[in-house]
Amino acid sequence: MDELSTQAYFHHTTSGWENKEFWSRDGQAKLKTNVFFASFDQRSKQACGESACTTLAVLIAHWLHSNHNMPTRTQFDSLIKRGSSEWIRLSHNDHYLKLFPDKHFDLETVLKANIRPVVVLPQNSYTGFFSPEKFQCLEGAMSFDDIWDEITRKDEEVDQEPRIYIVGWNDHFFVLKVDVDACYVIDTLGERLYEGCQKAFIMKFDGSSSIHEKRSKKQRGEIVCRGKECCKEFIKRFLAAIPLRQLEEEMISKGIVYNPYLHRQLQIDFHYSLLSSFLSPSSMGEPLQPT
């Protein structure tokens, strides 16, 4: 998405959080929410973690489970450096290099490497697709909207602890923290936020967040949503909208029924994480299947 560069569109706070507005890459929606930036991202010379998103997501998930607050800028920077160092260490291991010549390790491999005591609980995890109803080969698959309904339904439970998901989409991993009054997206690759961004970021979606649809220059546009729901719409409208439209057009023009690229672009995985010390053998189970 393209960042609004005009000074009036954002407000700095002493805590490091900034209230900012962003346009979606297709120019059809505008998000206003709070964002927190690290000093650099995983691809910087300070981190040298070109393909380190998986190890970074695991380290960040571990940190969030171990701390009640969000990291400070110094802590966020340190996590990016340490996660990138772990990725470099794995990249020098011949066993892992044979499995992943591109050094883009999958989540299962990083978890088994035990770089941090984090596990994924399959029965509380979800795999689905963006708009499966638009593609014949995905008929009956669980949709992203279905997943979000399942995740937010748990907000009604009493004494609900924050939930930490390691989210995989489009060959990249980021972290989603779902709290009672806010959702947080933590991503170590700046380009995921807007073109040219070179800083890792944390986005906070709470009662102050809003998304507007584009209207004429004189009109602000209709409000799509407010609050935590903006996190869902951010993922749909700001991350997945353009790939989804391109794939839909390709399917129509070429009459393609199925290809692996389609699945990779549309599939999104929410891996529910826990510290391994909290997991008993009886807690393990089969992943939730699409219905």
Secondary structure, 3 states (H helix, E strand, C coil): CCECCCHHHCEECCCCEEEEEEECCCCCEEEEEEEEECCCCCCCCCCCCCCCHHHHHHHHHHHHHHCCCCCCHHHHHHHHHHHHHHHHHHHCCHHHHHHCCCCCCCHHHHHHCCCCCEEECHHHCEEEECCHHHCHHHCCCCEHHHHHHHHHHHHHCCCCCCEEEEEEECCCEEEEEECCCCEEEEECCHHHCCCCCCCCEEEEECCCCEEEECCCCCCCCCEEEECCHHHHHHHHHHHCHHHHHHHHHHHHHHCCCCCHHHHHHHEEEEEEEEEHHHCCHHHCCCCCCCC
